[in-house]
Amino acid sequence: MCRESGAGLCFSEMIPAIALTFGATDARRRVKCRSDDHPIAVQIEGSKPEIMAQGAAMAEDAGADFIDVNAGCPSRRVTNGGAGSALLSDLTLLERILKEVKAAVSCPVTLKVRSGPTTGHIVLEEVAQIAADCGIAALTLHPRTRTQGFKGSSDWNHITRLKSLVNIPVIGNGDVLTPADGMRMMKATGCDGVMVGRGAMGNPWIFAGLLAAWKDQPVLPRPVGQIWLRTVMRHYDLLAEDMGGEDRIAAKMFRKHLARYARGMRGAVNLRRSLAEVGSRGTLMAAMRQVLEDEEKLPPLEGPQPDDDLPTEEL
């Protein structure tokens, strides 16, 4: 959905390398690369160099154009095993992982990191040196620390600093929720690209806006009415296809996406109350048509909208 809206480079969901090597069903689903979805990076996480190397090779065989090593996820589920942003506290292990992954694949290897373990322990210089020593093709920086999670604001000055330390592309990530945010990040930091995570949830059109802003063209407003409806159904149909045509499973999984697509709309509150009733393509369509009807007859929403459906871990 993001690529159809203009995203130039897309990443898979983060995949535990050990799950790939054991053939877990969900890991196999996440690593699938569609023939019409390139260039695509498969992002893996783990703390064992040999397992990460094996997982990277499997991802390349599945069609990945490059492998992205995650050293940025702050989720306890990931860091308790020594992976994700926990690697920023063990840079020797991070270097071993990168070297073994590089040796296991022929495609480029990239790295996603945070600024450091804590605000008092920033490791940008060390990461830059490791990236150079390991032949990393590009770096993505989310300029918060592991302990910050997603609290507060990301410090874009760290992106500027990392850019000055390396001779490879640096992709900035963090707090890009609008096209204007993306352009502001590029101008302020000199980064080579902008990564959007949470800002694309329920809003794949952000990439069309980013492209327009980058080309100094008018940024179109978020679609409404039938265009909105067609986009949401396109997303659902792709998910159902990915789930092997399991309509009921896909519909239940899509509830969170539907809530995000409706955020800010006048029928969003009523939709949240009825999400449990969405269990098939038909009930999904009925729920969306009700949202559009409410959009016509209800007064505008006032005040900030809840973001309790946003994830607390890395995307």
Residue pairs with C-beta under 8 A, 6 or more apart in sequence:
1 204
1 231
1 234
1 235
1 238
2 10
2 196
2 200
2 204
2 207
3 10
3 37
4 204
4 234
5 204
5 205
5 206
5 207
5 208
6 207
6 208
6 210
6 211
7 196
7 200
7 204
7 207
8 193
9 39
9 41
9 193
10 37
10 39
10 40
10 41
11 40
11 41
11 42
11 43
11 68
12 30
12 31
12 33
12 40
12 41
12 42
12 43
12 64
13 30
13 43
14 43
14 44
14 45
14 70
14 73
14 78
14 314
14 315
15 27
15 30
15 31
15 42
15 43
15 44
15 45
15 55
15 59
16 27
16 44
16 45
16 46
16 55
16 83
17 44
17 45
17 46
17 48
17 51
17 52
17 54
17 55
17 56
18 46
18 48
18 51
18 55
19 26
19 27
20 27
20 28
20 31
20 44
20 54
20 55
20 58
20 59
21 51
21 54
21 55
21 58
29 242
31 42
31 58
31 59
31 62
31 64
32 62
32 63
32 242
33 40
33 42
33 62
33 63
33 64
34 40
35 63
38 63
38 65
39 65
39 66
40 63
40 64
40 65
41 64
41 65
41 66
41 67
41 68
41 110
42 59
42 60
42 62
42 64
42 67
42 68
43 67
43 68
43 69
43 70
43 112
44 52
44 55
44 56
44 59
44 67
44 68
44 69
44 70
45 69
45 70
45 73
45 78
45 83
45 84
46 52
46 55
46 81
46 83
46 97
47 81
47 82
47 83
47 86
47 87
47 93
47 97
49 93
49 96
49 97
49 99
49 100
49 101
50 100
52 69
52 97
52 100
52 101
53 100
53 101
53 103
53 104
54 104
56 67
56 101
56 104
56 105
56 109
57 104
57 105
59 67
60 67
60 105
60 106
60 107
64 107
65 107
65 108
66 107
66 108
66 109
66 110
66 137
67 101
67 105
67 107
67 108
67 109
67 110
68 109
68 110
68 111
68 112
68 140
69 97
69 98
69 101
69 109
69 110
69 111
69 112
70 78
70 83
70 84
70 112
70 314
71 84
71 85
71 87
71 88
71 94
71 111
71 112
71 113
71 114
72 84
72 85
72 112
72 113
72 114
72 140
72 142
72 314
73 79
73 83
73 84
73 85
73 313
73 314
74 84
74 85
74 114
74 144
74 146
74 147
74 148
74 149
74 150
74 313
74 314
75 84
75 312
75 313
75 314
77 313
78 84
78 85
78 86
78 313
78 314
79 85
79 86
79 146
80 86
82 90
82 93
84 314
85 113
85 114
85 117
85 145
85 146
86 146
87 93
87 94
87 97
88 94
88 113
88 114
88 116
88 117
88 123
88 127
88 146
89 117
89 146
91 123
91 126
91 127
91 130
94 127
94 130
95 130
95 133
95 134
98 109
98 111
98 130
98 131
98 134
98 136
99 134
101 109
102 109
102 134
102 135
102 136
108 137
108 138
109 134
109 135
109 136
109 137
110 136
110 137
110 138
110 139
110 140
111 127
111 131
111 136
111 138
111 139
111 140
112 139
112 140
112 141
112 142
112 173
113 127
113 139
113 140
113 141
113 142
114 141
114 142
114 143
114 144
114 145
114 146
115 122
115 123
115 124
115 141
115 142
115 143
115 144
115 145
115 155
115 158
116 122
116 123
116 124
116 145
116 146
117 123
117 145
117 146
117 147
118 145
118 146
118 147
119 145
119 147
119 148
121 145
122 145
122 158
124 141
124 158
124 161
124 162
124 165
125 165
127 139
127 162
128 139
128 162
128 165
128 166
130 136
131 139
131 166
131 168
132 166
132 167
136 168
137 168
137 169
138 168
138 169
138 170
138 171
138 192
139 162
139 166
139 168
139 169
139 170
139 171
140 170
140 171
140 172
140 173
140 195
141 158
141 159
141 162
141 170
141 171
141 172
141 173
141 174
142 154
142 173
142 174
142 314
143 154
143 155
143 156
143 157
143 158
143 159
143 172
143 173
143 174
144 150
144 151
144 152
144 154
144 155
144 174
149 312
150 198
150 312
153 175
154 173
154 174
154 175
156 172
156 174
156 185
156 188
156 189
157 189
159 170
159 172
159 185
159 189
159 191
160 188
160 189
160 190
162 170
163 170
163 189
163 190
163 191
163 192
169 192
169 193
170 191
170 192
170 193
171 191
171 192
171 193
171 194
171 195
172 185
172 186
172 189
172 191
172 193
172 194
172 195
173 194
173 195
173 196
173 197
175 181
176 182
176 185
176 194
176 195
176 196
176 199
177 198
177 199
177 206
178 199
178 206
178 209
179 206
179 209
179 210
179 212
179 213
179 219
180 213
181 199
182 194
182 196
182 210
182 213
182 214
183 210
183 213
183 214
185 191
185 194
186 194
186 214
194 210
196 206
196 207
196 210
197 314
197 315
198 310
198 311
198 315
199 206
200 206
200 207
201 257
201 260
201 310
202 257
202 259
202 260
202 261
202 262
202 263
203 222
203 260
203 261
204 231
204 235
205 220
205 222
205 223
205 231
208 220
209 219
209 220
212 218
212 219
212 220
213 219
222 228
223 231
224 295
225 292
228 261
228 292
229 288
229 289
229 292
231 261
232 257
232 258
232 261
232 288
233 284
233 285
233 288
235 254
235 257
235 261
236 250
236 251
236 254
236 257
236 281
236 284
239 250
239 253
239 254
239 257
240 246
240 247
240 250
240 251
240 281
242 250
243 249
243 250
243 253
247 280
247 281
248 279
248 280
251 278
251 279
251 280
251 281
251 283
251 284
252 278
252 279
254 278
254 284
255 275
255 276
255 278
256 309
258 271
258 275
258 278
258 284
258 287
258 288
259 268
259 271
259 272
259 275
259 309
260 309
262 268
262 271
262 291
263 305
263 307
264 301
264 305
265 291
265 294
265 295
265 301
266 294
266 295
266 298
266 299
266 300
266 301
267 290
267 291
267 292
267 293
267 294
267 295
267 298
268 291
268 301
268 305
269 301
270 290
270 291
270 294
271 287
271 290
271 291
271 294
274 287
274 290
275 287
277 283
277 287
278 284
278 287
